[in-house]
Amino acid sequence: MPSPLIEAKELLQLKDDENLVLIDARFSKTIQEEYKKEHLKGALHVDLNAQLSNIKEDAAEGGRHPLPGILQFAELLTDLGISKTSHVVVYDASTSSMAAARFWWMLKSAGHEQVQVLNGGLKEAIKVGYPKSSGEETPKVVASYPVTDWQLPLTTIAEVEKTAQLENHVLIDVRAAERYRGETEPIDLIAGHIPGAINVPLTGNIDEDGFFLSPEVLKAKYEIILGDTPISNVTVHCGSGVTACHTLLAMTHAGFDTPTLYVGSWSEWSRNDKPIATNL
């Protein structure tokens, strides 16, 4: 299995590979203009809200970024020109903490083997001389992507409530420490965290320049955190199931099997009259 990360110099060597499909997963309020102005040559843009989520009117139902249906995602992959043999590389602006890691998780969960996140993101690729382009890109024409279900472990709000405080389970909250402690909540309605959750901010997965720490360093770190807990009893969440994928990516990079994702995360939990803990 390929590493979940690819370095910019490695990507540069692949630029003429016919199997390469580049995905630009940057996310911002002005991303359409940013993408059209400049992106890596050949890269197709995916939108976190419109394409990688099935957003409901009420975030109490699945959180702020619920997953789309698997068949809807399969249609997206087909539209992007991705086939089972494609070598997909996805990049974000820099740290990959938003939609790049989410797209990586979704594609892996759809059963795709060759998908990697660009370590260092767009800036690093430009730095090593990867060609840039502007305007729109035309995807390849491929057959319908064959997939029937999400294959990586997912969990529900009901299951999290049952297992969050069990001794043989670990529930990781990757949000910033001040949000976990309940000191502030800039996005959701209520501050705090799920009782029983431990705080391991995703920022600890990367160095000061935004690159992922080595597999050895990450492995040692998470072995201390998990102790004897089997990976099947480890669940990761964030605010809305997006940045949690950054830690899932980091742990996979470290050599662990991919832990369980709670997509609804704090945005769902905090809107459903569930117990709330703080460290105030």
C-alpha positions, 0 to 999 in steps of 0.5 A: 500500500502506498504511503498516505502522504506524498512529497512535492518532489515525488509529485513533480516526478509524476507530473506526466503520468497518465494515471495521475489525477490531481485534486485541489481541495482548498476551502475558503469563501473565495475559493472559486476565484482563487482556484481559477486564478492559480492551481497546479496544472491539471488539478480539478477542484472539489468543494467541501460543502457542495461535494464532500458533504450532504449538509442538512438544514439542521446540524443536529442531524449529522452535524455541520458536514455529514457525509454524502451518500456513497453513490453520490460520492461515486458519481463525483469520482466519475465526474472527476475522471477517477477510475480504480487504477487512478493515482490520486493526489489531493492537496490543500493550501498548506497543512491539509487539515481541511478538505484534503484529509477529508477527501483522502479518507472518503476515497480510502473508505470507498476502497481506492488504494492509490490516494495520497495527500501532498505534504506541505500543500500547494505552496510546497508544490509551487516551491519545487517547480510544479507547473501552475495553471489558471481557469478550468480543467477538463477531467478524463472520461471514465466508466462509473466508479464501482463502490457500494459502501463506506469501508472504513469504520464509522460510528454514530452519536448513539454509539459514542454515548455508549462507549465514550467513558468506557475504560477500554475505549479512547475518544479523541477530540482533535479541536483546539484546547480552548474549545475542548476546555469550553473557554470559547466556541467560535463555530457551534452553539455551545462550548465544551466537549463530550464527557470522556473525550481526551483532547489531542489537537490536530496541530500536534500532527505537524511541525512548525512549517506545516509538514507532517511529523515522521511516522516514527514520531507520530507512532510513539506519540499515539502509542503513549496516548492509546496505551493498551487500547485496541485500534478498533476501540479508538474513535476520532472526532472534531467539530464537524467530521472534517479536521478529524480526518487529519488525525486519521491521516496522521495515524495511518501515516504512523502505521496504525490501522485507520481508527473510527470516525465520528462524523457528526462530532461536536456539532451534532453532539452539542445540538442533541441535549447530550451531556457536556463537559468543560474544564472551567 
